[in-house]
Amino acid sequence: MSRIFEALQKIQSQQTPVASGAETIPPEPVAFWTEQREEELRATSSFAPSGPPPRPSLTSFAPGLNALRQRCAKPAWKLHKDSLVLFNEQSFDQCAEQFRILRARLYRLREKKPFRTLLVTSAQAGEGKSFVSLNLARAIVHQHERHALLIDADLRAPKLHVSLGAPSSPGLSDYLRGDADEFSIIQSGTGENLFFIPAGRPVSNPTELLGSTRTKSLFERLNTLFDWVIVDTSPVLPVSDAAVLAPTCDGVILVVGAGRTSSDLARTACQELRESRLLGVVLNGVEDDALGSPYAYYGRSEHVRG
């Protein structure tokens, strides 16, 4: 019998009897104290176990996620089809299949070492990192009961809100400056399991904001709610934002534009991320012929190979 339960019994035995005829309040069941209240009190007791608490299981995510869905912003997104290869679950072209392959490879990597927060960056601008971030997130939520959060952490040149047709603020920068709370910056798409945090209003000190303890604390809380958190950030070579933000994420994907980025630049970018967990490189912009695709893809020529 636990010490907390013994103390509760002692308190109950010392209570003054209720006068005859007075309204009585039934005591709370013992199961409440032994199974729920005891766990709450244990966290503040002198004999609480040392060390970090165990990581919540997937089954514990749903209540928090449902509460978040009720309280977060729900704007009407107007998705731009030119930015999407996975517009719905019936997308069967070769480009869409490449994102499913990338998704499958990430799940295989996660079997070896668990991770949830994924940083997506590139060596330089114009390589399609935002395109990859968005379509990977949509590939994940097209799975049954999978939820993903897409964060636009490119505070210098945000693009994801344009592709989603979503409001650009309030967003991440507003929260990091203390001008908005968590619920106001998170958006939920109608009928989707995809959530989104836009970049927010322009700021003059993006690197300092992204490297703050407030960023780390936010990511740690969000990490327990979603199957995947995908963070799109600035290119790694022109500015230091990606290198600063990488330690707060579980893994990093580097997007390289086919025919745009030299092997030397790609190696330099990998070197910049050497202190982070670089999961792999995604080659973006590969032509259909290079993939050996029998299908024609209209609208974009950007394909992904993980």
N, C-alpha and C positions, 0 to 999 in steps of 0.2 A: 504494500500500500504506500502511495507516495506521501511525502511530507506535506504537500499542499492539501491533499484530500484529508489528512489527519487534522490539519489546522481548521479546515472547514467544518468538520464534525464537531470540533471543540467549540467553535463559535455558535453552531446550531444548538448545542446542549446548554449554552449559557444564556440563550435568548429568553426574555420574559414571556410566560404563557399568555396567550391571547384570551381576553375576557370572554365569558360565555355570551353568545349572541352577536359578537362582533364579526365583521366580515373577515374572512381568512384568505390569505394569498398562498396558494399551494407552492411548496418549495420547488426550485428548479431540479430537474432530474439529475441524478448523480452522473449519468453519462455526459451531460453537458460540461460538468466540471472536470471530469477525468480525461475527456477526449478533446475538448476545445479550450476551455478556460485555462487548463493546466499548461497547454502549449504557449498561450499568450503570456502567462505569468513566468514561465520558465525563462523566457528571453531576458527578463529583468532580474532574475533571482541570482543569488551569489553562487549557486551551484550550476549555473548554465554552462553547457559544454563550450570549450574554446574552439577557435577556428571558424571559417566561413560556413554559413548554412548550406545545406545541400541544394543543388540546382533544381528548380521546379520541373516537374515532368510536363509533357505536352498536354496531359489531361487537365492541368491546372491553368492553362492559358485561356480557355474559353470564357470564364466569367469576367475576367479583366478585359478581354477583347470586346465582349458584348457591351460592357459598360462604356468602353471607349467609343464604340460605334454610336451609341446613343448620344454621347456628349460632344463628339467632334463635329467639325463643319461638314456640311453636305451640299456643296455646290453642284450645279448641273454641269458635268464635264462635257466638252464637245471635242471628242477625240479626232485627231487629224490622221486620216488613213495613210497619208504619205509618209508618216513617221512610224507606222505600225506594219509589221509583217504577220503578227499574231493578233489580228483584229477580233477573231473569235476562235472557238475550239475547232471549227471546220477548216482552218487554214492548213492546206496540204502542200504548198509549194516548197521548193528546195530550201529557200531561205528560212521559212518557218521551221523546217525540219532541223536545220543547223542549230537553232536555238533550243530545240528539244534535246538535241545531242549534248549541247553545252550544259543544259540543266541536269541531264543524267550523269555527266561526268562530275559535276559539283556534288551531287548526292553520293557518288562513289567515294569521293575524297572525304566527305563528311563521315562516312562509315569508319574511316581510319582515325580521324581526330575531329571531334565535334566542333562546329563553328556555325554561326548564324549571321553575323554582320559582315557584309562583303563590300569592300571599297573598290570602285571601278574608276580607273584613271587612264591616261594615255601619255605618250611622250610629249606630244605637242598638240596644238589646237587643230580641229578639223579632221580628226581620225575616227569619229563616230562613237565616242564613249557614251554619250547620252542616248544615242540610238540603241546601243547594246544594253545599257542599263534598263531602259524602258521595256524592251522586248523580252529580256530575260525575266523581269518581274512579271510580265503578263504570261510568259510561259509557265511560271511557277503557280500563279493563281488559277490557271486553267486546269490544274490538277484538283481532284476532289478534296474539299475542305482544307485547302492550303491557303494561308494568308501571308501576304508580303507587304512590307512598308518600303516605299521608294522615297529617298531623301535627296533633294537637290542641294548639295553642299558646295556647288560651284557658285560662290558668292560674287564672282567677278563677271561671269558671262552665263547666267542661268538660261536653260532652254527647255527643261522638262515641262514647265507649266504651259508653254506654247504647244507642245506636242499633245498634251492632255486636254488642252482647252480649258485650263483651270486658273483660278485667281493666283496671282504671284505673291500676294501677301494677305494677311500676316504669315510669316514663315520663319525659317530657321534663324535668320539674322535678328528678327524682332524678339524671338525668345531669348537668344544669347545676350541681347542687350537689356533684357528685363522688361521689354515693352509688351510682351504677350505671354500667355500661359500655354501649357502643353496642349490643352484641348482645342484652343483656338487656332493653332497652327497645323493641326492634323486634319486632313480632308479624307472623306470616304466617298468613293464613287458609287453611284446608284447601281444596285444589283451586282456589285463586284466585291471580290475579296482583296482588292488592291487598295491600299491606303497611301497617302502622299503628303509629304511636307515640302512645300515650295521653298525657294531660297530666301524670299522675303525682300525687304527694302534694301537698296544699295547701301553699302557701308564703306568707310575709308580704311578700316583695319581688319579685313577678313582673316588674315593669318592669326592675329591675336585672339579673335573670337573663337575660331575653330580649335585653337590650342588651349582653351580655358577648361577649368575643372567642370564648368557648367555643361560643356559639350559632352565630356566623359560621363557625367552623371545621367544626362538625358539618354545617351546611347545605352547605358547599362539597364535603365528601366525599360526602354523599348525592346531590348533584346529578349526580354522574358515574355513578350506578348505575341510575337510573330514567328512564323516558321523561318522567314528570311527577312533581313533588313539590308537593302541594297542602297549604297551611298555613292552617288555620282559627284565627283569633285573635279577641281581644276587639273589641267595637264601638269605632269610632275616636273618637267624641265624648265619652263618659263618662270614658275613661282613655287614657293615652298609649301603651299596649302596641303597638297596631297601627302607629303612627307610628315607634316605636323599631325594630320588627321589619321594616318595609317595606324599608329599605335592604339587608337581607340577602337579599331575594327579587328575582327578575327582573321581576316584574310584579304588579299589584294589580287585583282585581275588587271592586267595591263592590256589595253586595246592598242593595236598597231594597225595603221592604215596600209593596205596593200598598195604598193606603187607610190606611196607618199613618204614613208619613213624609212630612212636607211638603216641597215643593220647596226651601224655604229651608234646612231641615236637610240635605237631600241636597247642596245646593251648599256648605254649610259643611263637610260631610264631605269633599267633593272638594277643597276648599281646604286642609284638613288634610293631604291626601295629595299636595299639589302638588309636593313634592320627589321623589316616587316616580313610577314608570312606571304610571300609571293606564290600564289597558287598556280599561276600559269599565264599564258599570253593568248589573246584572242586576235586572230587575223581578220580584219574587217575590210570590206570592199572587194572581195574576191569575185571575179567574173564567173558566170555560169559555166563556161567551158572548162575553167580550172577545177571546178567541183565535179565535173562529169555529170551534170544534171540533165535528165531528159525532159525537164519541165521548163517552160518559159516563165520568167518572172517579170511582171510589168510594174512600172512606177519607180523602182529603185534598183540599183545594181549592187547594193551593199549586202554582202553575205558574211556569215560568221563561221569560222572554224576554230574550235577550242583546242 
